[in-house]
Amino acid sequence: MRQLLRFAWLEAQCCLFAVLFFLGLALVRVLPLPVDPADALLAWCLAVTLGLWLVGWETGREVAVIFGFHLVGLALELFKVRQGSWSYPDTGHAAIGGVPLYSGFMYAAVGSYVCQAWRRFDLRITGYRPRATAGVAGLVYLNFFTSHVTWDVRLPLALALLVVTRRTWVHFTVGRRRYAMPLALSFGLIGFFLWVAENAATWLRAWQYPSQESVWTLVHAAKLGSWSLLVVVSIVLVAGVKSREGRLYGDAGDLTVQRAYDAPPRPAERERAPAR
């Protein structure tokens, strides 16, 4: 139970950007504002990003990743809104093609979570195939566009992802213990919680699907797969940054030990570590 509480506390810290986004979304819906809610939310998101950087919660590199996610998400939003996949009840003045600029920060919140989790859980990845995984991730992102004009190959891409990550494990620390799970499983778990967050966001009218225009309804469960695949893009982008920081790869023996912060192993144990 103590470990579970520690894990929940670390997760809460990783989600701070997302929590503050939802707080701003709620505030612009209930407070009488002299500006459009969409413009107010954009100002709030910019202030949150600046504030988290100034207090040292986000590093400069992480802020750059956040804005990278903003641009990737905004490009997807522009296309999807034009195709009628969803719409925004409020666009404000700071908008492009019917898409308010705050929309990119919803994707930035995902990027912030991944960056924070990488640092706070001391994430390492073993068995990672960067080129193959990045290739699948690129096709996943491309499929979000091409599925409107050709075939939707979401399922074959999901199967390809399982193949290229079949031996890939993500290792993380909670307290003094080290744990590991298949990387593909982490995609599904994060995708589920993003689907939960999406339901909250549509309920607060951040955006809406055609089926929600007259009355709010639960987002279709099929979106779980879409979010899980989108997480792949997120992980690959952050992994590319972290690999340059020397934090992606490492000695497998060091990564799989259960107690990460115990006393250093004796010389004989250290020699055997890579074989574990």
C-alpha positions, 0 to 999 in steps of 0.5 A, spaced: 500 500 500 505 504 501 508 503 494 501 504 491 501 511 494 508 513 492 506 511 485 500 515 485 503 521 488 509 521 483 503 520 477 500 526 480 506 530 480 507 528 473 500 530 471 501 537 474 501 541 467 494 537 465 491 538 472 492 546 471 490 545 464 483 542 466 483 547 472 483 553 467 478 550 462 473 549 468 475 557 470 473 560 463 467 556 464 464 559 470 467 565 471 465 572 467 470 574 463 471 580 459 474 576 453 472 569 449 473 563 453 478 560 448 483 566 448 483 566 456 484 559 456 490 560 451 493 566 456 492 561 462 496 555 458 502 560 456 502 563 463 502 556 466 508 554 461 512 560 463 510 559 471 512 552 471 519 553 467 521 559 472 520 555 478 524 549 475 518 544 475 519 544 467 526 544 464 528 548 458 529 542 454 522 540 457 519 546 455 521 546 448 518 538 447 512 541 450 512 546 444 514 541 439 508 537 441 503 543 441 505 544 433 504 536 432 498 537 435 495 543 432 497 540 425 493 534 427 487 539 429 487 543 423 486 537 419 481 533 423 476 539 424 476 541 417 474 534 416 469 534 421 471 529 426 470 534 431 469 542 432 470 547 438 464 551 441 469 557 442 474 559 438 476 566 440 480 571 436 487 567 437 485 561 432 487 558 425 481 555 421 476 554 426 481 551 431 483 555 437 491 555 439 490 553 446 488 546 443 495 544 442 496 545 449 492 539 450 497 535 446 503 539 450 500 536 456 501 529 454 508 531 452 509 534 459 507 528 462 511 523 459 517 528 460 516 528 467 515 521 468 521 520 465 525 524 470 521 522 476 520 515 475 527 515 473 525 511 466 530 507 462 528 503 456 531 496 454 530 492 448 528 499 444 529 499 437 529 506 435 529 506 428 523 501 427 519 504 433 520 511 430 518 508 423 511 505 426 510 511 430 511 516 423 506 511 420 501 512 425 501 519 425 500 519 418 495 515 418 491 520 422 491 524 416 491 519 410 485 515 413 480 520 411 482 519 403 485 512 403 484 506 408 484 506 415 490 501 417 490 503 424 489 495 426 495 493 422 499 499 425 498 496 432 500 489 430 506 492 427 507 496 433 507 489 438 512 486 433 517 492 434 516 492 441 515 485 443 522 485 447 522 492 449 521 494 457 520 500 460 524 500 467 521 505 473 523 506 480 518 507 486 521 509 492 527 504 493 524 499 488 525 498 481 519 495 477 519 493 469 513 493 464 512 491 457 513 498 453 506 496 449 503 495 455 504 502 458 501 505 451 495 502 453 495 504 460 496 511 458 491 511 452 486 509 457 487 515 462 487 519 456 480 517 454 478 518 461 481 525 460 478 526 453 471 525 456 472 530 462 474 535 456 468 534 452 464 535 458 467 541 459 466 543 452 473 544 450 471 541 444 465 536 441 464 530 437 458 531 432 454 526 437 455 531 442 453 537 439 445 536 442 447 533 449 454 530 452 455 523 451 461 518 453 466 518 448 466 512 444 471 506 447 474 506 440 478 512 441 482 508 446 485 505 441 487 512 437 489 515 444 494 509 445 497 509 438 498 517 439 502 515 445 507 512 441 508 518 437 509 521 444 514 516 447 518 516 440 519 524 440 521 524 448 525 518 447 529 521 441 530 527 446 532 523 452 537 518 448 541 525 447 541 526 454 544 519 455 538 517 459 535 512 454 540 506 454 544 503 459 547 496 462 541 491 462 544 489 469 543 495 472 536 497 469 533 490 472 535 490 479 529 490 484 532 495 489 535 501 485 538 505 491 541 500 495 548 499 497 553 498 491 554 491 489 560 487 491 565 487 485 563 479 484 556 481 483 558 487 479 561 482 474 555 478 474 550 484 473 550 484 465 548 477 465 542 478 469 
